[in-house]
């Protein structure tokens, strides 16, 4: 999926993420863990975003992994989604969907908004 991001959108998303980090540090740690796990398993960030927002995205489903690995991944995500403050994460991914789930994930991994400006094709 190709997304086009303005610096303003990226800065707003980054500020929202900083707010989550300050107000709900445990939630932020779970979110960071989910993003790092997604990266380590080489799943697409778009798949993570769809999973968190409970959206169907068949083209992004990981087909190269065993069922046990996929079940473990979903179990790890459920720890995040069961957090009482998960609505903050859902708002983040929903409100900034236009910049792309991949860029949201890269912001979570401490990339700067300036480094993410412009069109990219990151999944």
C-alpha positions as CSV (number, residue, x, y, z in Angstrom):
1,X,0.0,0.0,0.0
2,X,1.4,3.4,-1.0
3,X,0.8,6.2,1.4
4,X,1.6,9.9,1.3
5,X,2.3,11.6,4.6
6,X,2.6,15.2,5.4
7,X,4.9,16.4,8.1
8,X,1.9,17.8,10.0
9,X,0.1,14.4,10.1
10,X,3.3,12.6,11.2
11,X,4.0,15.2,13.9
12,X,0.4,14.9,15.2
13,X,0.7,11.1,15.3
14,X,4.0,11.4,17.1
15,X,2.5,13.8,19.7
16,X,-0.3,11.4,20.3
17,X,2.1,8.6,20.7
18,X,4.1,10.6,23.2
19,X,0.9,11.3,25.1
20,X,0.3,7.5,25.3
21,X,3.9,7.0,26.4
22,X,3.5,9.4,29.3
23,X,-0.1,8.7,30.4
24,X,-0.1,4.9,29.9
25,X,3.5,3.6,30.0
26,X,2.4,-0.1,30.5
27,X,0.2,0.2,27.4
28,X,3.0,1.7,25.4
29,X,5.4,-1.1,26.4
30,X,2.8,-3.7,25.2
31,X,2.4,-1.7,21.9
32,X,6.1,-1.5,21.4
33,X,6.4,-5.3,22.1
34,X,3.7,-6.0,19.5
35,X,5.5,-3.8,16.9
36,X,8.9,-5.4,17.6
37,X,7.3,-8.9,17.4
38,X,5.7,-8.0,14.1
39,X,9.1,-6.9,12.8
40,X,11.0,-9.9,14.2
41,X,8.5,-12.3,12.6
42,X,8.7,-10.3,9.3
43,X,5.0,-9.8,9.2
44,X,3.7,-6.6,7.5
45,X,2.9,-3.7,9.7
46,X,-0.3,-3.3,7.8
47,X,-1.3,-6.8,9.1
48,X,-0.7,-5.5,12.7
49,X,-2.8,-2.4,12.1
50,X,-5.6,-4.4,10.6
51,X,-5.5,-6.9,13.5
52,X,-5.6,-4.1,16.1
53,X,-8.6,-2.4,14.4
54,X,-10.3,-5.8,13.7
55,X,-10.3,-5.2,10.0
56,X,-10.1,-7.9,7.3
57,X,-6.9,-7.8,5.2
58,X,-6.5,-11.1,3.4
59,X,-3.7,-9.9,1.1
60,X,-1.6,-9.0,4.1
61,X,-2.1,-12.3,6.0
62,X,1.1,-14.1,6.7
63,X,0.9,-17.3,4.7
64,X,4.5,-18.5,5.2
65,X,4.3,-19.3,8.9
66,X,2.9,-22.3,10.8
67,X,-0.4,-22.1,12.6
68,X,1.4,-22.3,16.0
69,X,3.5,-19.2,15.3
70,X,0.4,-17.3,14.1
71,X,-1.5,-18.4,17.2
72,X,1.4,-17.3,19.4
73,X,1.4,-13.9,17.6
74,X,-2.3,-13.5,18.1
75,X,-2.0,-14.4,21.8
76,X,0.7,-11.7,22.2
77,X,-1.6,-9.2,20.5
78,X,-4.5,-10.2,22.8
79,X,-2.4,-9.0,25.8
80,X,-2.4,-5.6,24.2
81,X,-6.0,-5.6,23.2
82,X,-7.2,-6.6,26.6
83,X,-5.5,-3.6,28.3
84,X,-8.1,-1.3,29.8
85,X,-6.6,1.7,27.9
86,X,-6.4,-0.1,24.5
87,X,-8.9,2.4,23.2
88,X,-6.0,4.9,23.0
89,X,-4.1,2.6,20.6
90,X,-7.2,2.0,18.6
91,X,-7.7,5.8,18.3
92,X,-4.1,6.2,17.2
93,X,-4.3,3.7,14.4
94,X,-7.8,4.8,13.4
95,X,-7.2,8.6,13.4
96,X,-3.9,8.4,11.6
97,X,-4.8,5.5,9.2
98,X,-4.2,7.9,6.3
99,X,-0.4,8.0,7.0
100,X,-0.3,4.2,6.9
101,X,0.1,1.6,9.6
102,X,3.7,1.1,8.7
103,X,4.6,4.7,9.5
104,X,2.7,4.6,12.7
105,X,4.7,1.5,13.6
106,X,8.0,3.2,12.7
107,X,7.0,6.2,14.9
108,X,6.5,3.6,17.7
109,X,10.0,2.4,17.0
110,X,11.3,5.9,17.6
111,X,11.7,7.1,14.0
112,X,11.4,10.8,13.7
113,X,8.5,12.3,11.7
114,X,11.0,14.1,9.4
115,X,12.5,10.8,8.4
116,X,9.1,9.5,7.3
117,X,7.9,12.4,5.1
118,X,6.8,11.7,1.6
119,X,5.6,8.7,-0.3
120,X,6.7,5.2,0.7
121,X,5.7,1.7,0.1
122,X,6.3,-0.1,3.5
123,X,4.1,-3.0,4.5
